Amino acid sequence: MAVLEKKIDFALVFNVKNANPNGDPLSGNMPRTTIEGIGELSDVCLKRKIRDRLQEMGENIFVQSDDNRKDDYKTLKDRATGELKDAMKEAKKLTEKACKTWIDVRSFGQLFAFKGESEGKGSGVSVGIRGPVTIQSAFSCDPVNVTSIQITKSVSGEGDGTKKASDTMGMKHRVDFGLYVTYGSINPQLATKTGFSYEDAQKIKEAILHIFDNDASSARPEGSMEVIQFYWWEHSSKSGQYSSAKVHRSLKITSKKESERPQSISDYDIALEPLAGLKPEILTY
């Protein structure tokens, strides 16, 4: 497969309705928000979902979640040493084999930093791989309203069962509504170093378009997170006709409601500022 030779930028617009898109463990698993009340999904959360979709497409993934593990390796070190055992002592060989083996490594990059257990002090491997695909955290276009409710279980999970135990009480949090957007880019210069191909880029595009498929949970019921529009700009050169910042700014999302909080996608106008010689592919799902 030919290595990617042209720069790509992309943007994903999606809404959240009555769901917790990305809980913050430091805040009792409440939906992540900035100090101004803007909703947030971390880039790590988004890449986890992309990896899961790629795995469902039959691709080999290095950073597998425990819920979706497709092999017998229980840790990243086990997977690395098991699949790369012939290349662990030389950085160049490790990089080449890791990128060839796993699409998420040649896409997002990976740090291989594992201590040796039997070779003695100071042994081991430490190799950093920079990937061509970057994605930003997603932020809501306006402050979001977070609703919290207390929940109870009908059966105690601990204690002797004669009275309600402390574990029968809990809290659930949700974003009532939010329109979110995230941006990303694919760098051809780094693609050359990892062997990231145009075919890989198309797989990334497909995974992002279907990012919320098979991702439902109690906190994120089916249909509560929806892709609204996905923009994919393919430049004509490695450096691109425009900077990524200018391309991303060409997407304009404005609220129709100035005095009250938007409640649905119909409360927004989504438009593109034309860029000469660069027209995006606009996908909906």
FENHUPE-V214672 format. One line per field, one symbol per residue. ss: DSSP state (~ for helix, > for strand, _ for the rest). psi: psi as a letter, one per 40 degrees, with the letter a starting at -180 (. if undefined). burial: b if it has 16 or more other C-alpha atoms within 10 Angstrom, else e. Layout:
BEGIN
ss = ???
psi = ???
burial = ???
END
This chain:
BEGIN
ss = __>____>>>>>>>>>>>>___>>~~~__>>_>____>>>>_~~~~~~~~~~~~~~_________~~~_______~~~~~~~~_______~~~~~~~~~~~_~~~~~~>>>>>>>________>>>>>>>__>>>__>>>>>>__>>>>>>>_____________~~~>>>>>>>>>>>>>>>>>>_~~~~~~~__>~~~~~~~~~~~~_______________>>>>>>>>>>_________~~~~~~_>>>>>_________~~~>>>>>__>__>__>>>__
psi = hhihehihiihhhiihhfigdgiheefffihhiideehiihiddddddddddddddeeihhdgiiddfheaeheiddddddddfdeeeehdddddddddddhdddedeiihhghiideeiheiaihhhhhiehihiihiidiiihhhhihiiiehieiaeeeihideeiiiiiihdihhiiiiiihhddddddefhiddddddddddddfdehfeiiddgiheehhhdihhhhhieiddidiidddddeehhhihehdeihieideeihhihhhhhehhihhii.
burial = eebbbbbbbbbbbbbbbbbbbbbbeeeeebbbbeeeebbbbbeeebbbbbbbbbbeeebbbbbbeeeeeeeebeeeeebbeebbeebbeeeeebbbbbbebebbbbbbbbebebeeeeeeeeebbeeebbbbbbbbbbbbbbbbbbeeeeeeeeebeeeeeeebeeeeeeebbbbbbbbbbbbbbbbbbbbbbbbbbbebbebbbebbbbbbbeeeeebbeeebbbbbbbbbbbbeeebbbeebeebbeebebebeeeeebbbebeebeeeeeeeeeeebeeeee
END
